[in-house]
Amino acid sequence: MQPLSEHIVVAGAGIVGASIAYHLAKRGAGVTVVEASQAGAGATGKSFGWINATFSKTPQSYFELNRLGIAGWRRLQQELKGDLQIQWGGSVAWFPPGDEADTLQKNVWRHLEWGYGATLIDEQELRRLLPAIEPGEIGVAAWSGEEGTVDPLHAASLLLKKAQQYGAEVLWPCAVTELICADRLLRRIETTRGPIEPRALVLACGVDSPRLAEMAGVRVPLKDSPGVLIHIAPQPRVIDRVVLAPGTHFKQEWDGRIVAGGQIVAGVGTSVTEASVDQAEQILEQVQRFLPALSGVAIERVTLGHRVMPQDEFPLIGFTGRCSNLYVAAMHSGVTLAPLIGELAAREILDGERVSTLEGYRI
Ligand SMILES: Cc1cc2nc3c(=O)[nH]c(=O)nc-3n(C[C@H](O)[C@H](O)[C@H](O)COP(=O)(O)OP(=O)(O)OC[C@H]3O[C@@H](n4cnc5c(N)ncnc54)[C@H](O)[C@@H]3O)c2cc1C
């Protein structure tokens, strides 16, 4: 692919699209962001926002990618000075004695081998890190100190604003409706505000990307992966790191809101949407069990998001063979990876480089 610098359209203003737009615009490219609804309207606005290279991130190459993702947030935070709020308190996980505790212990050992800042902790240390938590019986507990948490909606909006300050144009609401390709090049896109003829299109439309990519003959295989969070109105500060308790996980945003998730399983004949409303109360009960300071609080809202989950669960990123000026960015853990992906995608698009870090994640 020849280096490009002019008129790049980024479709989708989730955290991934916003980060790519920011990094392109910062490097002087002419960028138009086209967003069907508003920044963060997709998975980003319904995301837990944990910046991590956690135990599920295997094999080691994918763990390393996520670790680079964490470093990307640290760079971005320095770059944006005080504008970006990140809570760098790490995460604390524990299980009562049993299989899950044994697995956690093995996972920490593996992370230690890989040089990650994870460590086994005793109850005293857990209570020091989380003074407001009542953990119950502890089999194994661990602290992963490199991790952090961000409000994804705030971060996406900020990146978009910064992109605009570097000259990017942002069109919303404006949906891409059609991709017109000829001779393996994208020639035109149709949008709800009329046609655009970009030099390149970055497709970062989350779960809508497969449908759009199909129009260019490109397959972006995703699978359905709904996720529910409950939100509690701002509370006095009780926790300042991500809590991974048995059966639930939660955090407190910088403005005091509590966000929590859990295992929502839809029964036969019940959609996750219906199940989530019933089970949101169960998530709240779980959180209250571990965080007694929250007894008596009510759920402010419940969100149901659809993860941008590739079929093999690894990112799909890069120019496509079928349509050589179409760049696709679809991934789960998009919050963790967004600043890194923004930097690397800008290099691939503007410098014509094939970044080796991304080689395992091509379409
Ligand atoms: C419940 C839940 C919890 C999560 N927790 C974490 C976590 O803790 N850590 C982590 O790293 N990741 C987490 N994720 C995943 C992460 O949120 C996503 O990977 C990330 O938000 C994806 O961002 P995106 O920009 O690719 O997509 P999206 O945020 O979905 O953005 C796509 C955008 O494209 C727009 N769009 C759609 N169609 C069109 C069109 N035709 N034209 C123009 N625009 C269009 C949409 O309106 C939307 O704004 C979680 C996800 C969920 C659902």
Ligand as a Chemical Component Dictionary entry (heavy atoms), coordinates in Angstrom:
data_LIG
# 
_chem_comp.id                   LIG 
_chem_comp.type                 NON-POLYMER 
_chem_comp.pdbx_formal_charge   0 
_chem_comp.three_letter_code    LIG 
# 
loop_
_chem_comp_atom.comp_id 
_chem_comp_atom.atom_id 
_chem_comp_atom.alt_atom_id 
_chem_comp_atom.type_symbol 
_chem_comp_atom.charge 
_chem_comp_atom.model_Cartn_x 
_chem_comp_atom.model_Cartn_y 
_chem_comp_atom.model_Cartn_z 
_chem_comp_atom.pdbx_ordinal 
LIG C1  C1  C 0 -19.958 -5.210 28.507 1  
LIG C2  C2  C 0 -18.618 -4.948 27.872 2  
LIG C3  C3  C 0 -17.499 -4.869 28.678 3  
LIG C4  C4  C 0 -16.258 -4.634 28.106 4  
LIG N1  N1  N 0 -15.179 -4.520 28.916 5  
LIG C5  C5  C 0 -13.974 -4.236 28.394 6  
LIG C6  C6  C 0 -12.857 -4.012 29.239 7  
LIG O1  O1  O 0 -12.987 -4.042 30.463 8  
LIG N2  N2  N 0 -11.658 -3.768 28.671 9  
LIG C7  C7  C 0 -11.493 -3.720 27.313 10 
LIG O2  O2  O 0 -10.380 -3.493 26.860 11 
LIG N3  N3  N 0 -12.538 -3.904 26.489 12 
LIG C8  C8  C 0 -13.763 -4.159 26.989 13 
LIG N4  N4  N 0 -14.840 -4.334 26.175 14 
LIG C9  C9  C 0 -14.619 -4.289 24.731 15 
LIG C10 C10 C 0 -14.476 -2.877 24.215 16 
LIG O3  O3  O 0 -15.457 -2.066 24.808 17 
LIG C11 C11 C 0 -14.632 -2.876 22.708 18 
LIG O4  O4  O 0 -13.648 -3.740 22.148 19 
LIG C12 C12 C 0 -14.452 -1.484 22.123 20 
LIG O5  O5  O 0 -15.314 -0.571 22.742 21 
LIG C13 C13 C 0 -14.704 -1.519 20.635 22 
LIG O6  O6  O 0 -14.605 -0.208 20.167 23 
LIG P1  P1  P 0 -14.871 0.110  18.640 24 
LIG O7  O7  O 0 -14.535 1.543  18.447 25 
LIG O8  O8  O 0 -14.169 -0.883 17.792 26 
LIG O9  O9  O 0 -16.418 -0.198 18.413 27 
LIG P2  P2  P 0 -17.720 0.554  18.938 28 
LIG O10 O10 O 0 -17.518 1.182  20.250 29 
LIG O11 O11 O 0 -18.842 -0.402 18.801 30 
LIG O12 O12 O 0 -17.902 1.740  17.916 31 
LIG C14 C14 C 0 -18.409 1.579  16.619 32 
LIG C15 C15 C 0 -19.030 2.898  16.211 33 
LIG O13 O13 O 0 -19.403 2.805  14.852 34 
LIG C16 C16 C 0 -20.636 3.465  14.679 35 
LIG N5  N5  N 0 -21.253 2.926  13.468 36 
LIG C17 C17 C 0 -21.879 1.732  13.322 37 
LIG N6  N6  N 0 -22.317 1.591  12.064 38 
LIG C18 C18 C 0 -21.942 2.714  11.405 39 
LIG C19 C19 C 0 -22.104 3.164  10.070 40 
LIG N7  N7  N 0 -22.740 2.420  9.141  41 
LIG N8  N8  N 0 -21.593 4.387  9.724  42 
LIG C20 C20 C 0 -20.952 5.155  10.645 43 
LIG N9  N9  N 0 -20.786 4.767  11.932 44 
LIG C21 C21 C 0 -21.267 3.561  12.295 45 
LIG C22 C22 C 0 -21.411 3.159  15.948 46 
LIG O14 O14 O 0 -22.437 4.114  16.181 47 
LIG C23 C23 C 0 -20.316 3.215  17.000 48 
LIG O15 O15 O 0 -20.183 4.496  17.595 49 
LIG C24 C24 C 0 -16.123 -4.507 26.700 50 
LIG C25 C25 C 0 -17.251 -4.563 25.906 51 
LIG C26 C26 C 0 -18.496 -4.769 26.484 52 
LIG C27 C27 C 0 -19.713 -4.795 25.607 53 
# 
loop_
_chem_comp_bond.comp_id 
_chem_comp_bond.atom_id_1 
_chem_comp_bond.atom_id_2 
_chem_comp_bond.value_order 
_chem_comp_bond.pdbx_ordinal 
LIG C1  C2  SING 1  
LIG C2  C3  SING 2  
LIG C2  C26 DOUB 3  
LIG C3  C4  DOUB 4  
LIG C4  N1  SING 5  
LIG C4  C24 SING 6  
LIG N1  C5  DOUB 7  
LIG C5  C6  SING 8  
LIG C5  C8  SING 9  
LIG C6  O1  DOUB 10 
LIG C6  N2  SING 11 
LIG N2  C7  SING 12 
LIG C7  O2  DOUB 13 
LIG C7  N3  SING 14 
LIG N3  C8  DOUB 15 
LIG C8  N4  SING 16 
LIG N4  C9  SING 17 
LIG N4  C24 SING 18 
LIG C9  C10 SING 19 
LIG C10 O3  SING 20 
LIG C10 C11 SING 21 
LIG C11 O4  SING 22 
LIG C11 C12 SING 23 
LIG C12 O5  SING 24 
LIG C12 C13 SING 25 
LIG C13 O6  SING 26 
LIG O6  P1  SING 27 
LIG P1  O7  DOUB 28 
LIG P1  O8  SING 29 
LIG P1  O9  SING 30 
LIG O9  P2  SING 31 
LIG P2  O10 DOUB 32 
LIG P2  O11 SING 33 
LIG P2  O12 SING 34 
LIG O12 C14 SING 35 
LIG C14 C15 SING 36 
LIG C15 O13 SING 37 
LIG C15 C23 SING 38 
LIG O13 C16 SING 39 
LIG C16 N5  SING 40 
LIG C16 C22 SING 41 
LIG N5  C17 SING 42 
LIG N5  C21 SING 43 
LIG C17 N6  DOUB 44 
LIG N6  C18 SING 45 
LIG C18 C19 SING 46 
LIG C18 C21 DOUB 47 
LIG C19 N7  SING 48 
LIG C19 N8  DOUB 49 
LIG N8  C20 SING 50 
LIG C20 N9  DOUB 51 
LIG N9  C21 SING 52 
LIG C22 O14 SING 53 
LIG C22 C23 SING 54 
LIG C23 O15 SING 55 
LIG C24 C25 DOUB 56 
LIG C25 C26 SING 57 
LIG C26 C27 SING 58 
# 
